[in-house]
Amino acid sequence: MLLIPTPLQQPEESGTWLLEADRARVAALAHFYVETPKTARRWLGVLGLERPMQELSLHVLPDRAGKGKQAAPEARDPAQWLVPLLAGEDAGLLSDAGCPGVADPGGQLVAAAHAQGIEVIPLVGPSSLLLGLMASGLNGQRFAFQGYLPSQPEERGRAIVQLAQRSRSQRETQLLIETPYRNQAMAEALITHLPGDARLCIATDLTGPAQSVRTLPVSQWRKKLPELPPKRPAVFLFLA
């Protein structure tokens, strides 16, 4: 099974991004596990496939296929996820954006493949978390990805205070993400609840047309709050 990363911007903003040898391997596949079929078709169209699009089998990832009576068979029976692979066919796991299984669906499928002795091959591609860490100037030797914080302001504030204490005691960079329309609220919450001497990096639209990466002490951010684009992804990193 090939793990296929995709660029962090939209398909229409990107050309072919994979190494040519990797692109050729993906182009030969007939089976793909995907988050969103419509988005997957757009990415696959950029790569130039050996088969017409209508001949491809797109299997929606179990954690995106829904639950209950309307769920796809893959969502109800994990053994069915791997039918093409167990039959000796190659397949690809395609992300909507970024690296499969990293702040991204697909981990259950990869775990099931390992349990069945199926070879898993990650392909080279962009990860907003590592790109943000690279560009932040924070501690890249010790870091932790915390995913999403609570959406309620009081709970989120408490979580930030706790993570700041952990960061300070462990000298550990903390990485966070948020739904784009909540990016502004997340930035302001971090600026409010982190210590003034903590360093906060806000990295938006990485590899995209509006890319911005800024790392400042929180005391500096408080003098002029950032204005984040509401529809562009962001990564938040801090070291207290």
C-alpha positions as CSV (number, residue, x, y, z in Angstrom):
1,M,0.0,0.0,0.0
2,L,1.4,3.4,-1.0
3,L,0.8,6.3,1.3
4,I,0.3,9.3,-1.0
5,P,0.7,12.8,0.4
6,T,-0.8,15.8,-1.4
7,P,0.0,19.5,-1.5
8,L,-1.4,21.8,1.2
9,Q,-3.1,24.1,-1.3
10,Q,-5.9,23.3,-3.8
11,P,-5.3,21.1,-6.8
12,E,-5.8,24.0,-9.2
13,E,-3.0,25.8,-7.4
14,S,-0.5,22.9,-7.8
15,G,1.3,21.1,-10.5
16,T,2.6,17.5,-10.3
17,W,4.3,17.3,-6.8
18,L,5.5,13.7,-6.5
19,L,8.9,12.5,-7.6
20,E,8.6,11.1,-11.1
21,A,9.3,7.5,-10.0
22,D,6.6,7.8,-7.3
23,R,4.1,9.5,-9.7
24,A,4.5,6.6,-12.1
25,R,3.8,4.1,-9.3
26,V,0.7,5.9,-8.3
27,A,-0.5,6.4,-11.9
28,A,-0.5,2.6,-12.4
29,L,-2.9,2.0,-9.4
30,A,-6.5,1.0,-9.8
31,H,-7.6,1.1,-6.1
32,F,-7.4,4.1,-3.8
33,Y,-8.5,4.7,-0.2
34,V,-9.6,8.4,0.1
35,E,-11.1,10.9,2.4
36,T,-13.3,12.6,-0.1
37,P,-13.9,11.1,-3.6
38,K,-14.5,14.4,-5.3
39,T,-11.2,15.9,-4.0
40,A,-9.4,12.6,-4.7
41,R,-10.4,12.7,-8.3
42,R,-9.1,16.2,-8.7
43,W,-5.7,15.2,-7.3
44,L,-5.5,12.1,-9.4
45,G,-6.4,14.1,-12.5
46,V,-3.3,16.2,-11.9
47,L,-1.0,13.1,-11.7
48,G,-1.9,11.6,-15.1
49,L,-3.2,8.1,-14.7
50,E,-2.9,5.1,-16.9
51,R,-6.6,4.3,-16.6
52,P,-9.7,6.4,-17.2
53,M,-11.1,7.9,-14.0
54,Q,-14.3,5.9,-14.3
55,E,-12.3,2.6,-14.1
56,L,-10.8,3.5,-10.7
57,S,-12.1,2.1,-7.4
58,L,-12.3,4.8,-4.7
59,H,-12.9,3.4,-1.2
60,V,-13.9,6.0,1.3
61,L,-11.8,5.7,4.5
62,P,-13.7,4.0,7.4
63,D,-13.5,7.0,9.7
64,R,-15.1,9.2,6.9
65,A,-17.7,6.7,5.7
66,G,-20.3,7.3,8.4
67,K,-21.9,5.1,11.0
68,G,-25.0,3.0,11.4
69,K,-27.2,1.5,8.7
70,Q,-26.1,4.0,6.1
71,A,-22.4,3.4,6.6
72,A,-20.3,1.8,3.8
73,P,-19.4,-1.9,4.4
74,E,-15.8,-0.8,5.1
75,A,-17.0,1.3,8.1
76,R,-18.7,-1.8,9.6
77,D,-16.2,-4.5,8.9
78,P,-12.5,-3.6,9.0
79,A,-11.6,-6.9,7.3
80,Q,-13.3,-5.6,4.2
81,W,-11.1,-2.5,4.0
82,L,-8.2,-4.7,2.7
83,V,-10.0,-6.9,0.2
84,P,-8.0,-5.5,-2.9
85,L,-4.7,-5.7,-1.0
86,L,-5.3,-9.2,0.3
87,A,-6.2,-10.3,-3.3
88,G,-2.7,-9.2,-4.3
89,E,-3.5,-5.8,-5.8
90,D,-1.7,-2.7,-5.0
91,A,-3.6,0.3,-3.6
92,G,-2.9,3.9,-2.5
93,L,-4.0,5.8,0.5
94,L,-4.6,9.4,-0.7
95,S,-4.9,12.4,1.6
96,D,-7.0,15.4,0.9
97,A,-4.1,17.6,1.9
98,G,-0.8,16.7,3.6
99,C,0.5,13.3,4.8
100,P,-1.9,10.4,5.4
101,G,-2.2,9.4,9.0
102,V,-0.5,12.6,10.3
103,A,-3.2,15.0,11.6
104,D,-5.1,13.2,8.9
105,P,-7.4,10.1,8.5
106,G,-6.0,6.8,7.5
107,G,-4.3,5.5,10.6
108,Q,-6.8,2.7,11.1
109,L,-6.3,1.5,7.6
110,V,-2.5,1.5,8.0
111,A,-2.8,-0.4,11.3
112,A,-5.0,-3.0,9.7
113,A,-2.5,-3.4,6.8
114,H,0.3,-4.0,9.2
115,A,-1.8,-6.6,11.1
116,Q,-2.2,-8.5,7.9
117,G,1.5,-8.3,6.9
118,I,0.8,-5.9,4.0
119,E,3.8,-3.8,3.0
120,V,3.2,-0.1,3.7
121,I,5.3,2.4,1.7
122,P,5.2,6.2,2.6
123,L,5.9,8.5,-0.3
124,V,7.7,11.9,0.1
125,G,5.4,14.9,0.4
126,P,4.5,17.9,2.5
127,S,3.6,17.9,6.1
128,S,2.4,21.3,7.5
129,L,3.5,20.2,11.0
130,L,7.1,19.6,10.0
131,L,7.3,22.5,7.7
132,G,6.0,24.8,10.5
133,L,8.5,23.3,13.0
134,M,11.4,23.7,10.5
135,A,10.5,27.4,10.0
136,S,9.6,28.3,13.6
137,G,13.1,28.5,15.1
138,L,11.7,26.6,18.2
139,N,13.0,23.4,19.7
140,G,13.1,20.8,16.9
141,Q,14.8,18.1,19.1
142,R,11.8,17.7,21.5
143,F,8.3,18.5,20.4
144,A,4.7,17.2,20.7
145,F,1.7,17.4,18.4
146,Q,-1.5,18.2,20.4
147,G,-4.0,18.3,17.6
148,Y,-7.1,20.3,18.3
149,L,-7.8,22.0,21.6
150,P,-11.3,22.3,23.1
151,S,-13.5,24.8,21.2
152,Q,-15.1,26.3,24.3
153,P,-13.0,29.3,25.5
154,E,-12.7,28.4,29.2
155,E,-11.6,24.8,28.5
156,R,-9.3,26.0,25.7
157,G,-7.7,28.5,28.1
158,R,-7.1,25.8,30.7
159,A,-5.6,23.5,28.1
160,I,-3.2,26.2,27.0
161,V,-2.0,26.9,30.5
162,Q,-1.4,23.2,31.1
163,L,0.5,22.8,27.8
164,A,2.6,25.9,28.7
165,Q,3.6,24.3,32.0
166,R,4.5,21.1,30.2
167,S,6.5,23.0,27.5
168,R,8.5,24.9,30.2
169,S,9.3,21.9,32.3
170,Q,10.2,19.7,29.4
171,R,11.7,22.3,27.1
172,E,9.2,20.9,24.5
173,T,7.7,22.7,21.5
174,Q,3.9,22.3,21.4
175,L,2.2,22.0,18.0
176,L,-1.5,22.7,17.5
177,I,-3.9,23.0,14.6
178,E,-7.4,24.4,14.3
179,T,-10.3,24.6,11.8
180,P,-9.5,27.6,9.6
181,Y,-12.6,29.6,10.6
182,R,-11.4,29.3,14.2
183,N,-7.8,30.3,13.6
184,Q,-8.3,33.9,14.8
185,A,-9.9,32.7,18.0
186,M,-7.0,30.2,18.6
187,A,-4.3,32.8,18.0
188,E,-6.0,35.3,20.4
189,A,-6.4,32.5,23.0
190,L,-2.8,31.6,22.8
191,I,-1.7,35.2,23.1
192,T,-4.0,35.7,26.1
193,H,-3.1,32.6,28.1
194,L,0.6,31.9,27.3
195,P,3.3,33.6,29.5
196,G,4.6,36.8,28.0
197,D,8.1,35.4,27.5
198,A,6.9,32.3,25.6
199,R,7.7,32.2,21.9
200,L,4.8,31.7,19.7
201,C,5.0,30.8,16.0
202,I,1.9,31.3,13.7
203,A,2.4,29.6,10.3
204,T,-0.4,30.1,7.8
205,D,-1.0,28.8,4.3
206,L,2.3,26.9,4.2
207,T,3.5,26.4,0.6
208,G,0.5,28.4,-0.6
209,P,0.2,31.8,-2.1
210,A,-0.5,33.6,1.2
211,Q,2.3,31.8,3.2
212,S,3.4,33.5,6.3
213,V,5.6,32.3,9.2
214,R,6.2,34.6,12.2
215,T,7.8,33.7,15.6
216,L,7.6,36.3,18.3
217,P,7.5,36.5,22.1
218,V,3.9,36.6,23.3
219,S,4.6,40.0,24.8
220,Q,5.3,41.2,21.2
221,W,2.2,39.6,19.8
222,R,0.1,41.4,22.4
223,K,1.2,44.8,21.1
224,K,-0.4,44.0,17.7
225,L,-2.7,41.0,17.3
226,P,-2.4,39.1,14.1
227,E,-5.2,39.0,11.5
228,L,-5.4,35.5,10.1
229,P,-7.1,34.6,6.8
230,P,-10.3,32.8,7.7
231,K,-10.1,30.2,4.9
232,R,-6.4,29.2,5.0
233,P,-4.9,26.5,7.2
234,A,-2.6,27.4,10.0
235,V,-0.2,25.7,12.4
236,F,0.5,27.1,15.9
237,L,3.7,26.3,17.7
238,F,5.0,27.6,21.0
239,L,7.8,27.1,23.5
240,A,7.3,28.5,27.0
